[in-house]
Amino acid sequence: MAMLGALPMAVMTQRSRPDRALAPALEALAARDADIARHFAACGLPPARRQLKGFAGLLRIVVAQQVSAHAARAIIARLAAAARPLTPEAFLALDDEALRSIGLSRQKIRYGRALAEDVLAGRLNFRALGCMDDEAAIAHMVRAKGIGRWSAEIYLLFALRRPDIWPADDLAVQVAAQRLKGLEARPARENMIALAEPWRPHRSAAARFLWHIYRHPGVPDAPA
């Protein structure tokens, strides 16, 4: 199932300055891919973004799904005001009425509570993720109720800054890849995986760049 990448972007800290940490990877990608080189010349570096680590960061990703960017920001702000700091214990201390008034759906309340309980019980160990490779970390995270592969990938990419994460199911990344390569149709997951193989070990930078060109008003048309 395709996921809309605009939503986690809405609840990450974004600064207007370019993310210069991406420059070496994007320059390497531009040297091997003419389409990236052309778009990179037109769009430049993506803006700096970050996501919180731990429970608070992963919960923000869950909360932001399937709502508008504006609604996601508002819900996150109310949640942060109600639980300071946003820990599993603080989240569980809020009753359902309080969480509904913040803007969480019943399903997201269930997911949030399950996530908090998994963290407190040690079933989800954020510290242990640092010792795991990407696929092992994803497998560990998706054991938590409400956490799918896409959510795990977004967390690894933005919170842990893993360099070679490829969210092949992300709708915005798929649309941007279609535009980048001048494809007739939006590529499916298997096509996205094949398309990104030459971009290893910089697929995180490639994904960041594709989100950037998805929003960029000056993206050049693919050559005929």
N, C-alpha and C positions, 0 to 999 in steps of 0.2 A: 504494500500500500504506500502510495506516495505521501510524503509529509511536507507541509508548507514551511520552508525555512525562514520566512519573514518573522515568524512568531518568536522563536528564541532570540532573534536579533533585538526584538522590542524590549526585552527585559535584561539585556546586557548593558554594561556601562560602555557608552560609545563616546569617543572624543573626535573632534573635527580634524585633528592632526593625522597625517598618514602613519600607518604602522610600519616604520622603517625596519623593524625586525623581520618583516616578510621580504625585504628587498633581495637578499641573496638567493632565496628559493625561487622567487618569481623571475629573477634575472636568469637563473639556470633553466627554468621552464621556457622562458622566451627564447633562449638560445637553441632549444631543441624543437620548439613548436611555433611555426610561423603565425598561426592564428592567435596564440597567446601573445606573441610579440606585437602583433598589430593592435590588439585590444589594449595591451599594457601601455603602448605609446599613446593611445587615445585617452585612457582612463586613469592611469597612474596607480599608485598603491591604494589598497583598501584602507578605510579609517581604522584606527586602533579600537579594539574591542576586548573585553574580558568578561569572564563569568566567575562567580564565587566558587570556591572549592567546597566539598563536603555536602552535608544535607541541604543547606540553604541553596546552594547552586543547583543541585539536581531537582529540588522541589520547584524552583523558579522555572526550570525547563518544562516540568510537568504542567504547572499552572498555566503557562503561556500557550499550551496547545489548544487548537480549535476555538480560539477566541480572537477578536481583532487585536491588533497591536496596541491600540489605545486602551482597550479594556484590560489587556495583560498588564500594562504599566500601572493602571489604576489599582488593580487587584494586588499586585506585588507591593505597591506603596502602602496599601491598607494593611496587608499582612505583616509587612516589616514594622509598621507602627504598633500593631497589636502584640507582636512577639519580638521582644528585643532582649538578646539577640535571637535570631530565628534558628533555634535548636530543635532537635526531636522532642525534648521535654517540654519546651515552650509551645510547640505546635499541639502536642497531645493535651496540654492544659486548656486549650481553647475548646469550648463545646461546639456542637454542630450549629447551634443558632448563631454563635459568633462567627463561625467560618462561613455560613451562608450569607450573613450580613456583609462580610468582606467581599463576597462575590464568587465563592467556590461552589461548583455544582456538587450534587451528592456523590457522583462518581469520583470527582477529584478529592473530595473529603475522604472517601474510602482509600484512595490511592495514597494520599498524604499520610493518613494514619498508618497504613500498612508500611509505607516507607520508613516512617519514624520508628515503628516497632522493629522493623528489620535492622535498622542501624543500632538501636539500643540493645538488641539481642545478639549483635555481632554477626548476623547473617549477611549483612552488607558492610564490608570493612573498607572504608575509603583509604586508610593508610596502606592496606595491602595492595591496592590497585597499583601503587608505584613500583611494586616488585613483579607485576604481571606484564606479559606482552599484550598487544592491543586486543587480539581475539580472546585471550583469557580474561582480560578486564571486562570486555563486553559480556562474555558468558557469565561472569560473576554478577554484573549489574542487572542483567535481565532476569535473574532469579527473583528480583523484587517485583511485587505486584504493581502493575501500572508502568513499568519501565520496559520499553521495547528497544530494539536495536538502535533505532534512530536517536532516541533520547540518550542512550549510552554513548553513541558516537559524538553527539553534540557536546556532551559533558567532557569526553576525552579531548576533543578538539579545542574547546574554548577554556575549560577550567584547568585541565592538566597540560594543555599546549602540546599534545602529541603531534609529531611532525607528519605522519603519514596516514591520517584518518580520511576515509572517503565515504561520505554519506550519500550513497548511490540512490537512496529512496527519497531524497529531498526534492520536492517539486521545483523550488526556485533554482536549485543547482541543475536539475534536468532541463528546465526551460533555457537557462543561460548556456548550457552545453549545446543545446539545439541551435541557438543563435551563433555561438562561437564557431561551430563547425558547419553552419549552413545546412542543417539536416531538414528533411521534409517533415519529419514527425518528432515529437518529443521522445528521446531514447528511454527505453525501459531499463530496469535494473541491470539485466545481464549485459546490455549494450553500454551502460554507464561504466560497469566494471571493466569491460574490454577497452573502452575509450581512455580510461585513466591509467591503464597499465604503463604506458610510456612515461607517465608523470611521477612514478615512484622515484625516490622516496620523499617526494614533496607534495603528496596529494592533499594534505591539509591546506597548504598555501594555494593550491589550485582551487579547492573548494571555497576558500575565503575570497579568492579573486572572482570566481563565478558568482557568488552572492553580490559582490561589488558591481560587476557589469550588469547583473539583473536589475539593479536599481539605478544604474548610471544613464543619464539622458543622452549622452553622446556616444553610445556604442556604435561603431561602424558596422555597416552591412557586410555580410560575408561576401567574398569575391565570387563573381559568376564563374 
